[in-house]
Amino acid sequence: MLRCCALIALLILVGLTTFQAHAERRVALVIGNSQYREIPTLKNPDKDAENVSRTFRLAGFEVFAAKDLTKLQFEERFRNYLAAADGADLAVVYYSGHGFQIGGENFLIPVDASLKDAADMEVQAIKVDDILRQLRSRSKVQMIILDACRNDPFPRKDYWLRDQLIVAGGGGLAQVTGSQNTLIAFATEPGAVAYDGSGDLSPFSSSFSRRALTPDQEIRSVMAAVRRDVVKATNGKQVPWENSSLIDDVVLMRGAEEPAPSPLDAEQGQQTAERGIQVADAAEAIGSLDIRVPLGVGPVPLKLELPAKDASVSLKLASYPATGTLSLPDRVLSPQSSLTTAEVDKLRYEPQIGSVAPVEVGIEIRAGSAAKRSTMQLSPSVDPCDQAAGEPLDLQGVVSGRLPNEIGGGAVEACEAAVKSYPDIARFRYELGRALLASGRIDEARNVIQEAADKGHVRAVYELGYIAASGMSAAPDLTKANSLYAQASDKGDPYGMTALGRALFDGVGVQRDTGKGLDLLLQAAAMGHVDATKDLAVIFKEGRNGVPADPARALAFLRAGIDRQEAYSMAILGLSPKRSEKTVPVCKPKVVTKVVTKIKVVRTPAPKAPPPVTKIPAKRIPNGTGSASWRGNGGDHPEPRGGGSDSGSTDGDSTGSTDSGSTDSGSTDTGSTGSTDSGSTDTGSTGSTDSGSTGSSDSGGTDTGSTGGSDGIR
C-alpha cells in the first residue's frame, strides 16, 4: 500500500514537473497614441509605449508594440495580437493616450478620431469592454493597464450608445469589473484625471516600468509600489487604482535563470588559441544561417548545430529579434538571456503574427578570454495553405484572407499537405474545409470543418452554422445554425456575432431580442466586420423593429464601410435619392468647363431587339481589410456558395446597384467601376453633346457602378 502511494506521489510530482517545464505563453499589446490629428497632441504616450514595451520584453513577453494608431490600424493590430494570445497563460494590453468615459463605458481614442457627431463614438472609438471580452475568451489570465484618463478634449458631449443618447459627464475613466482572473489597472482613480508629468515619461509608466522588473514580485505588490511612487510624484493629485479578481499569482519578472558558469579544467591544458578557434568556428556557423520559419505553427526548433561542443563555450543573446520570441522548451528567453552549448540545439523561434519581415538575432560566443559576436537571420514564411484558403477576420488566422470565390485551384492540395505536416493545427483543417467547399465537395468539407471545430477553431463553428442554415446537403435548420452562431459569438468571432445579431434582431429562427441583436452587430462592427456596419447603416437609415430612423447615424456607419472599401456601403451612399449634406470625399472630381459652340445632329437607326440577357455572377471588388460582403439574401436564408446574384440584385433591404445617375445614349453601365456621374446626364440620344465631365466621379466621390449583390459569399 505504501509503495502504491509512493508511486502515485511520484507520478504527481513528475506531472507537475512536466507542466512547469513548459514555457509560459505571455503576450502583451502596448499602444502609445500621441500625435492626434483633430485634438491636442500628448507629449508622453509614444515614449511611454517604448519604455513599457522594453519592460515586457525583458520579462519574457511576446510584445506587439504600436504608436499613433488610427481606428483601422488598431483593428488590424488587435486581430493579430488576439491570434497570438489564443491559449495564452497571460494576455496584457497597455494603453497610453486619450481616453474617457461616457455612461459608465470607457473608450480609448485613436489618433484620427474627430467625434464631431453624436454617432461618431460607435465607429471612431474603441470600447474597453470589447477588448476585455475578447481577452477573456482566449487567455487564462487577463490584464488591462490604462495610462489614459486625460480630460475629455472634445467639445461635443452627447453620443449614441446602443439605443440611448448619452451625455458625457466628468473626467477620467469609469471603474471596470472583470471576470475571474482579471486585473484592470488605471493610472488614476475612477473619474479622476491622469497627468503627463514633467519628464519624458508619465509618472505612472515611469514607475511601472521600473517596479515591474523586480524579480519574483507578484503583480498586486508591484501595483501597490507604483501607487506609492505616483502619489509621491504628484503630491497626492493622482492615485493609481486597480480592480482585481485574480485567483492565481502573476509574476511579470522571474528570477534570473542564467546557466551555471562552466568550470575550466586546467588539466586539459586547453590553450587560449584553441578556444579562439572554437569561438571563430561557432561564430562563422551562426553568421551563415538564414532560416525560414513558418508562421502560426507555434515555436519552431531552429536546430542549430554548433561545431563547438566544449563545455567551456557559452553564448549570450547580444541582440533580440525585433518581433517574435526566442525560447527553450522550459522558458522564454529575454534580451539578456544566456545559453550553454547544450541548450543551443534546443533554441526555438516563434514569428509574430502580422509580420513577415526577416529578423536578426545577435549572439555573443565566449570561451575563456576569447569572444566573438555573430548574427543569424530568421525569415518568417506563410504556409501555402494560408495563402490559398485563409479567411478574412479569422481571429485564429495569420493572413488577411480570401473570400470563397477567390479560392482557386491547388488550394485543396496545399491544405492537405499542411494538415499532414501540422496535424495539431486546427486552422489548416478549417482552411482545407474551405477549399473543399469551394471545389464543390460539400460532404468532405463538412467533415473536415467539424474536425477543426472539435480541435478548437472558432470560425469552423460558425461555418458549421452557415452550412446548417444554407441547407447545402440537408434541409435548412435555423435553430441548429443559431446555436452554432451563438457558440462562435461567445468566443468573440465577428462572423458569429453578425449572424446571431441578425437572427436576434429580426427574430429569425430564434425569439426576437432587438437590443441584444443590435449590441452584437455593434460589437462585430467594432471588430471591423463590414457586413455588420452595412446592416447597422440599413437599420438606422430606415428604422426597424422599434429602432428609430436616424440618417446621421446611418451615415456614420456608411462612412465606416467606405473607410474599409466595402462596395455595398459605397453603393448605398452613392445611390441614395436624398443625400445628406454631409458627403464623404473619396476622390476629388476634376471640374472641367467646356463651352459647346456647335451641335451636330446625327440620326440613328431604330434600335434592334436586345439580345438575350446572360446572367453573370458579380465579381467581388477588392476590400482593403480582406472583409467579405453580406452572404445570402437578407440574412435569413443564406445562399450556398457558388449561387451568385446577378449584378443588379439587391441585398436585404438595401437599394440595388444599377447606375441610376448616368445613362449614356441608349446603354446602361451595369458593372463598371469609377465612371458614375450623377451630376450630369447625357440627355440626347444623338451622342454628340459633351458635358465635359465624362469619366469623373460624382460629387460624393462614390463609385456607384459597383454591384451590391454578393456572389454567394459572406
N, C-alpha and C positions, 0 to 999 in steps of 0.2 A: 504493500500500500504506500509506504514511504517512498519507494523507488518510483512508483507511478506518479505521486505528487511532485517529486523532484523533476521527473521528466516533463510534466505539464508546465512546471515553473520555468524550466529551461526553454521549452518551446515558446512560451510567452515572452521570455527575455529576448530570444532570437528574433521573434516577430517585431518587438519594439525596436530592437537594434536595427533591423532591416528598414523599418519605417523611418527611423531617424536618419538613416544613411542617405535617404533620397534628398536631393537638393530641393529646397522650398521654391515654389514659383511665386515671386513677388514682383508686381508690376505697378509702375507709377506714371500718371499723366500729369505733367507740370505745364501750366499755361501762365504767361505773363502778358497782359494787354496794357500797353502804354500809349501807343500812337493812335488815339481816337480821331476820327475824321469830322464828326459833327459836334463834338463836345470837348471840353478842355482835356488835354493830354495829362498823363500821370508820369512822374519822374522816376518812380522806383520799380514798377512791376517787371520790366524786362530784366533788370539786374537781379530782382528777387528770384525770378524763374531760373536764371543761370546758377545762382547760388544754391537754391534748393535742389535743382537737377544734379549738381555735383554731389550734394549730400546723399541723395538717394543712390547714386551710382557707387559711392564709397561704401554704402551699406549693402551693396549687392543686389539692387533692384534693376530690372529692365526699365529704362526710362524713356518715355515718349515726351520730348520737350518741344514746346512751340511758343512763338511770340506773335502778338498782334494778329490774332485770328479773326477773320470775318465769320459770318454765320455759316456759310457754305464750307469754309475751311475747317471750322470746328466740327461740323457733321462728319467730314471725311476723317479727320484725325481721331475723333471719338470712336468711329466704327473700327478703325484699325486697332485702337487700344483695346476695345471690347473683345476683338478676336484674340488678342494676346492674353487678355485677362480671363478667358474662358477656362474654368477649372483652377484658377489661381488660389494659392493659400491666402494671399493678402493683395487687395487691389486698392490703390490710393489715387485720389485726384487732389491736386494742389492748384488753387487758382488765386492769382493776384491781379486786381484790376477793378473796374467799376462794377458794383452790384448793389441791388436794393430790393426791398420787399414791397409787395402790393397784395393786400387782402390776405396776409399770412403766408403768401407764396414768395420764395426767394428766386431772384433772377440774376444771372450773370450776363454781362453786356459785351457783345462782340464789338470790334473796332468800327464796323460800318453801320452800326445801329443809329437811327435818327429818332425813332419813337415820336413822330410828329402827329400821328393819327391814333385814334382810340384802338384800332385793330392791330397796330404795329407790334405790340408786346408779344402776341402769339406767334408771329412769324419772324421777328428780328432778335428776340432774346432767348436765353437758354434757361430752362427751369431746373433748379437744383433737384427737385423731386424726381424728374425724369432721369437725371444722372444716377441718383441713388437707386432707383428702381432697376435700372439696368445692371448695376453692380451687384445688387442682391441676388439676381438670377444667375450670376456667373462665378462668384467667388465665395470663399469660406468666410473671410473677414473683410469688411469694407471700412475705408477711412476717407472722409472728405474734409479738406482743410481749406478754409476760405479766408484769405487775407484781402477781403473786399470791403464792403460796408462803408464806402465813402458816401458823402452827401449825394443825394439824387440830383444830377446836373441837368435834367431835362425839364423844360418849362411846363410840359403837359403832365397832368397828374391823374387823369381818368383813363382807364384802359379796360378793354373787354377781356374777361377771363371766363371761359365756357359760356354760361348763359347770363352772366352778370357784368354790368359796367362798374368796375371797382375804382374808387378814388384812393390814390396812394396817400398815405399819411405817415409822418415821422421820418426818421432816417434809419440807416443801418439795415441789418438783416433780421428776419424773424427766426425764432427758435425752431429747429427741425427735430422731429422724433424719428429715430431709426429703428429698424427691426433688431433682432438678436444678433450679436457680434458685430455691431456697427459703432464707429466713433465719428462724430461730426464736430469739428473744431472751428471756432470763429476767432478772428484776430481781436475781436472785441465783443462785449456782451450784447445780447439781442436788443435791437432798437437803438444801439449806440453807433458812433462813427469811429472808424479806424484812421490813424494818422500815417502820413508818409515818413515823418521823422526828418531829422536834419542831415543825415548822411545819405550814402548811395543806396542803402537798403532800408526797408521799413523796419521799425522796432521789432515787429513780430517775426518776420522772415529771418532777420539777423540772429535773433535768439534761437529760433527753431533750428536753423542750420547748424548752430554750434552745439546745442543741447542734444539733438537727435543722434550725434555721433558718439555720445557717451557709451562705452561698451556695456552691453548686457543690462541696459536701463529700460524698464517697462514703459510703454508709451504714456500711461497716465502720470507716471512720475516725471517724464520728460515735459509733458504739458504743464504740470504744476510749476516746474522750474522756469518754463517760458513765461508763465503768468507773472511770476515774481519779477523776472527781468523787465517785462514790458511795463508793469505798474511802476517800477522804479524809474525807467527811462522816460515815461510820460508824466511823471509826478501824479500818478493816480488817475489821469484822464482816460486811459484806455486799459480795460481789464479783459484779457482773453478769456474765452468761455468754451466749454465743450459739453457735449451731451453724449454719454457713453452707455451702450448696452453690451459691452464686451464681456464675454464669459471666458475667453482664452487670453492668456498673457501675450502681448505683442511687443517684441523687441526688434527695433529697427537695425541696430548695430550690434552684431555678435562680437564676442571677444575674438581677438586675432587668432587665426588658425595657421600660423606660419610653420612650415616644416622644420624639424629639428636640424641644426647645422650638422653637416656631415663631417665626422672626425677624419683628420688626415693621418694616415698610417705612416709614421716615419720609417718603419722597417721596409716599406715598399721602395723607398728611395726614388720616388717619382720626382722628376726634375721639373722646374718651372717651365722650361721649354716644351716639354711633353704636354703639360697642361695647356699651354698656349696653343699647341696644335689641335688638341681636342676641342678647345673653345672655338678656334677658327673653323674647324670642320663642321661643328654643330651650327655655327652662325651661317655658314655657306648653305648648309642643307635647308635651314629655315628660310633664308632670303630668296631661295629659288622657287618657293612654293606659291602657287596661285590655285587655291582650292575652290571648286564650285560647291556651293552648299544649297540644297533645296529649301524652299521657303514653306513654312507652315506644316512641317512634319515633326516638330519638336527639336530638342538639342541633337545635333548631328556630330558623331565622332569624327575628329579630324585625322586620326590615325597617323600621327607624326611619329616617325621612326628616326630618332637622332642617332648618329654614329657613335656619340659619346654616351656610354652606359656607366661610366665610373661614378661611384657614389660621391666623389668629391666635387662633381659638377652640379651646380644649382642654377635655376632660372627664375627670373622675376619679370613681371609684366612692366615694360617700360612705357608703353602707350596702349590704352584700351581702345577697342573699336568704337567708332563714332555712334553706331547704332547696333542693337542686338546685345547678346550676353554670352560671355565665356563661362564655362562651368566644368566641374568634375562631377562624377556620379553622386558624390556626397555633399557638394556645396557649390554655390555660385561664387565665382571669382569677382573680386573688386579690382579697381585700377592699381591697388597696392599689393596684390597677391604675389606669392612666390610658389614655386613648384620644385619638386625633386625630379630627377631624370626618370624615375619610375612612374611619376604621375603624368609626364608629358604625353605618353602614349594614350592616355585616357581623356585628354583635353577635348572639349566639345564646344560647338558654337551654334547658337540659335539666331538666325537673322530676324530683324524687326519687320513685322508685317507692315506693308506700305512702302518699304524701301528696298530697292534692288541695286542700289549703287554699291560698287566694291568698297570694302573697308580694309584698313591696315591694322595689324597687330604688331607692336614692337616688343621684342623680348631681349632682355639682357642676360647673357650667359656668362657665368663666372666659375672659375676653378682656381682656388688659391688667390694669388695676386693677378692672374690673367683674367681679363674681362673683355667682352665684345658685344655690341648691340646689333641686332638684325631685325628685319621687318618682313613679315609674310603678308600676302594678300588673300582675302576671302571674298568670293564673288557669289552673292545670293542669286538663285535662279528659280524661275517659276515653272512648275511642272506642266507638261503639255496638256494634261487633263484640265488643269485650272484655266489654261489659256483657251481651250476649246469649249468648255462647258461650265465654267464658273458662273455664278448667278449674282445679279445686282443686289446690293443691300443685304447680302448674306453675312450676318454678324459672326459667323464662324468661317467665312471665306477669306481669301487672300488677294483677290483681284476685283476690279470694278465690275467685271462680269459681262455676260452676253444674254440677250433676250432669246426666247425659244426659237424664233425664226431666224436667228443668226448662228445657230449651231449647225455646223457643216459636216461634210464627210470627214471621216477619220476620227471624230470625237469618241465614238464607241471604243475603237481600238486603243486610243490614247488613255482613256479612263480604265479600261480593262487592265492595261499594263500598270497603271498607278495603283489600282486595288490589289493587284498581285504583289507589287513592291511594298505597299504600305497597308496591309490588311486591317490594321487597327485604326486607321484614319477614316472616320465616318464620312468626312467631306467628299472623299473620292468616290465612295459608293453612291452618295447622293448625286454627284455630277455624272456618274455613269447612268443613273436612272434618268436624268435629264436628257442625256444623249440618246438613250433608248427610246424615250418618248418622242423626241424629235424625228427619229427614224421610223416611227410608227409601231414599235414593238412594245405595245402597251402592257401586256401581262408581265413580260420580263421586267419592264421598268417598274411596275408597281411592287414587285417582289424585292427588287434591289433597293428601292426607296424605303420600303418597310424595314429592311436590314439597317439602312442608315439611321432611320428613326430609332430603332432599337438600340443602336450604339450611341445615341445622344445628339444626333444632328437635328437642330430645332427646325430649320427650314424644311427638312424632309417631312416633319409632322404636318406643317402647313400644306405641303404638296399632296399628302395623302387626303387632306380635307378637300383640296381642289379637285382631285380625281373623283372623290365621292360626290361632290356637288355637280360635276360636269357630266356624270354618267358615261364615262368613257367605255367601260366594259360591263356596266350593270345599270340598273335604274338609278336615277339621281337620288341621293339620300342626304337631304339638307340637315337633318338632325345630327347625323354622324359627322357631316362636314363641319358644322358649327362647334361640335365638341372638340374636334381636332384643331380648328382655328383657335379655340379658347386655350388649349394646351400650348400652342405656339405663341399666342399673345402673352400668356403668363410668363413665358421665358424671354419676353422682350422683342420678339420678332415683328418688325414693322409690317410685313405682309399679313401675318396673322392678326395684328391689331386692326389693319384696314378691313380685312374680310369680316372679322367678327363685329367691328364697329358698324359696317354697313348693315349686317344682318340685324343687329340690335336696334339700330336707328329706324329701320323700316319694318321690323318685325317679320323677317323672312326666315322661316324655319325655327324660330325661337320667339318667346314672348317679347314684345317690344319694350325697350328701355332706351328712350331717346337720349336721356342725359348720359348714360354710360356709353352708348354708341358714339355720341358726339365727342366725349372725352377720349375714347380710343382713337378716333380719327385725328384728333389734335395731337395725341402722343405720336402717332405714326408720321404725321406731317413734320413734327419736331425732329424726327429721325431722318428726314429728307425724302420720304416716300411721296412721289409726285402724284400718285393716284389719290392719296388722302388729301393733298392740297386741292386737287381738282374737285373732289367730292364736296369739300367744305366750301369751295367757291360757288358750286351749284346750289348747295343748301342755303347759303346766305344771299345768293342772288335772287332766288325765288321765294324763300321762306317755306319751310317744310316741317310737318309734324310738330307744330307748336313753336318752332324756332322762327322768329320774325325775320322778314327780309331786311337785309342791311347791305345796300350796294357798296358802301365804303369798305365794309368788312370783306365782302366778296372780292373786291378789287385787290385787297391786301393779299389774299391767297392766290389770286391770279398772278400777281407780281411775283410771289414766291415760286409759282410754277414756271414763269418765264425766266427767272433767275437760274433755274435748273434746266433750261432749254426743253421744257415739256411742251410738245407740239399742240396738245389739245387745249391747254390753258391759253396758248397763244391764239388758237383759232377762236376760242370763246370770246376773248377780249377783242380780237380784230373784227369779228362778225356781229358783235353786239349792235342792234339797231339804235340804241340810245346810249351812246358812250358817256362815261363820266368825264367831267372836265379834267380829271387827273389822268394824264396819259403816261404810259411807260415807254420812254425813249429806248429803243433797242439799237437803231441806227438813225443817223440824221439824214433825212432825204435831201438830195440836191435839188434846189429850186431852179428851174430853167424857164426863162421868159422868152416866148417865141411869138413874133408878130406874123400872122398869116396874111399875105398880100394877094394870093391867088387861090382860088378853089377850083380844082379840076374835077368835073363830074364824070365818072366812069360808070357806064351802065353794066350791070351784072346780070347774067342769065338767071332764070328761075332756079331755085335750089332743087337739087335732086333728092330723091328719097334717101334718108340716112341709112348707112349700113347697119347691120345688126350690132348691138352693143355687147362687147365682150367684158365679162366681169373680171377685173384684175385685182388681186389682193394688194392692199395698201402696203407700201414699203415704210418701214419704221424710220422716222427722222432721228438721226443720232442725238443722244441725250448726254449732256456733259457729265452727269453723275452716274451714268450707267443705269438709271432707274427706268422702269418699264411703264407703259401706259396701261390704263384700266383694261383688264382681260374680261371679255364677255360683254353681255348686253344688260346694262343696268345693274349689274352686280348680283341679280337674283339667280340667274341660271347661266353661269359662265360657259362660254363656248369651249369645246375641246380644242386642243392645239391643231393648227392647220386649217381650221374653219374660219377663214378670214372674211372680214366685212369688205364691201367694196368701198371705193374712195369717196362715195357720197354718203356713207352710212353715218348715223348718229350713235352716240354712246350714252345710254342712260337718258337723263333729262336735258342734256346739253344740246346746243344747236349743232347743225351739220357743218360741213366743211367745204361747200362749193364756194367758188369765187363770186360773191354777191355784189361786189362793188365795181367790177371791171369787165364788161362784156365787150368783146372786140370783133366787129364786123362778122357776126354770124357764127363765131366759135366760142366755146366756153372752156376756160382754163380749169380743169378738174383736178389736176395733181401737181401743178408746178409750184415751185417754191421761190420766194423772193421777188415775185412780179406783180403783187397785188397793188392796185392803185385805186383806193376807194375815193380819192378826192377828185378824179377826173375820169369820165367815161367817153369812149369814142362813140359818139351818138349816131353818126351817119353810117349807113350800110355801104357807102361807096369806098370806105377805107382810105380816103385821101386827106382827111383832116387830121392834122398832127397837133395835139395839145401840148407837146413838148415835155411830157412827163412820163413817157413810156419807159418801163424798166425800173422806175424808182419805187421805193416802198411807200406805204401810206403814211398819213400824218402821225400815226401812233407808232410807226416803226414795226408793225406786227406782220408776220408772214401768214396771211390768211388763206393761202392756197394749199397749205398742208392739210392732210387728211385728219379727221377727228376720230375715225373708227379704228379699232385695234385689230391686228391681224391674228386673231386667236391667241393673243398674248396677254401678259399682265398689263 
